[in-house]
Amino acid sequence: MIDRRKEIGHPVQCGELLPDVKEIDSIFPATAQLNELFDVEPSLIAGRNSTVKIVSPGGRGYMLDFASYSLDRRKFDKHLVKLAEEAGARLCNDVSLLSVKDGIARTSIGDIKAKVVVGADGPNSLTAREAGLDRPRLRYPAITGRAEGQFDDCVEMFFGSVAPGGYAWIIPKDTGANVGLGFSRKSCRERPSEAFERFKKMIGARTSSTSLGFVPMSGPVKSTVAENIVLVGDAAGQAMPSNGGGIPTAMIAGREAGRVIRGYLAKDCKLTDYERRWRSLIGEPLKNSLRTRRLADVFFPSNVLLGLTMAILGTRGLDRAIRCRPLFL
Ligand SMILES: Cc1cc2nc3c(=O)[nH]c(=O)nc-3n(C[C@H](O)[C@H](O)[C@H](O)COP(=O)(O)OP(=O)(O)OC[C@H]3O[C@@H](n4cnc5c(N)ncnc54)[C@H](O)[C@@H]3O)c2cc1C
């Protein structure tokens, strides 16, 4: 594995919310053996929450039961590397991919010849570009920071002009909270840092460090395999477009990629099987999630319309939305 970061997991470009494994199971019912994948040890957990409060533009709160962890993502990513290393992988950090040609990855420390190249290099994936594969069409800027102080013990998501086309969040930890927001460039020309300052003023929070990233919001790309290259996670657009969450999906698809590659190297299956297999596990909820985001786009431009739509959906409809289910049965 190569990664251009000097330190894995840092800076944290994430809200650090990981749904409890039971919630992941209910969102992605076609998946199996989730316990082994999401067996998060206590040292990686910075807080637990059992509810989500969705706040409409007018300030009305809808309380949903939804169990989640606030991860310590800086430690969590290092933990995943440790698991990979224990299984025989090797990581070279501070190394950049420069191009991929004929199965050879050109990197800042020289060429690496690979039987299979896995592009898990995020929403601006160079691997995808080099393979001639599409990259996620919509990438929303999202900014996050660590706030000190005491917060209510539920996850809060704020909708409306506070984060046009997206939402702002407070994800409490045992001490402090991860606060941030992501929005659509189509709906807002403001700089993410300006929108973030406004939000922090609104909730009375001060952050010690902030970082900016991009969330793929257009759903999975058309094709995630080309020759000996496979795409995983944000590079494949596997984040949930209605809420931007991408940790569970990247891990589920990543494990499936590993299984297919093992089979492919043993000549038991084709690399293209990955395409069918990850879609059969998480494809349907991601489609529902994309439909919800597209529908929301219609109402997002108006605080009044958005508030009205949220009132019509009510707690049950909003619960379906965050669980990537069809909004209307
Ligand atoms: C602000 C923000 C908040 C978020 N909040 C949440 C949340 O609360 N919960 C959730 O589930 N999801 C959240 N997400 C989404 C989540 O972070 C991603 O879906 C998840 O990290 C996907 O992992 P990934 O491995 O595909 O990509 P990434 O985590 O982006 O990892 C890509 C890696 O590739 C490396 N890389 C990229 N290009 C190169 C190159 N050319 N050479 C070498 N290395 C390279 C990068 O250094 C990076 O380490 C959030 C995203 C953002 C931006």
The ligand as a Gaussian input file, in Angstrom:
#p B3LYP/6-31G(d) Opt

LIG

0 1
 C      -15.513000      16.564000       5.997000
 C      -15.958000      15.135000       5.795000
 C      -16.744000      14.525000       6.754000
 C      -17.123000      13.179000       6.626000
 N      -17.822000      12.599000       7.640000
 C      -18.104000      11.263000       7.568000
 C      -18.720000      10.601000       8.669000
 O      -18.972000      11.182000       9.721000
 N      -18.981000       9.267000       8.535000
 C      -18.695000       8.569000       7.395000
 O      -18.996000       7.367000       7.320000
 N      -18.103000       9.186000       6.347000
 C      -17.787000      10.498000       6.413000
 N      -17.126000      11.105000       5.372000
 C      -16.757000      10.302000       4.203000
 C      -15.592000       9.397000       4.570000
 O      -14.550000      10.126000       5.172000
 C      -15.098000       8.670000       3.325000
 O      -16.197000       8.120000       2.641000
 C      -14.140000       7.548000       3.674000
 O      -12.995000       8.045000       4.306000
 C      -13.766000       6.802000       2.395000
 O      -12.525000       6.284000       2.497000
 P      -11.576000       6.117000       1.236000
 O      -10.495000       5.218000       1.719000
 O      -12.338000       5.742000       0.033000
 O      -10.991000       7.565000       0.932000
 P      -10.116000       8.506000       1.849000
 O      -10.430000       8.332000       3.288000
 O      -10.244000       9.873000       1.237000
 O       -8.621000       7.990000       1.637000
 C       -7.955000       8.189000       0.419000
 C       -6.474000       8.059000       0.692000
 O       -5.802000       8.065000      -0.563000
 C       -4.638000       8.843000      -0.434000
 N       -4.303000       9.354000      -1.775000
 C       -5.086000      10.085000      -2.600000
 N       -4.434000      10.332000      -3.757000
 C       -3.217000       9.753000      -3.653000
 C       -2.092000       9.659000      -4.521000
 N       -2.079000      10.209000      -5.744000
 N       -0.995000       8.982000      -4.089000
 C       -0.978000       8.399000      -2.859000
 N       -2.027000       8.451000      -1.994000
 C       -3.133000       9.126000      -2.393000
 C       -5.009000       9.962000       0.547000
 O       -3.854000      10.456000       1.165000
 C       -5.924000       9.228000       1.515000
 O       -5.250000       8.726000       2.650000
 C      -16.745000      12.447000       5.463000
 C      -15.961000      13.070000       4.477000
 C      -15.571000      14.392000       4.641000
 C      -14.706000      15.052000       3.586000

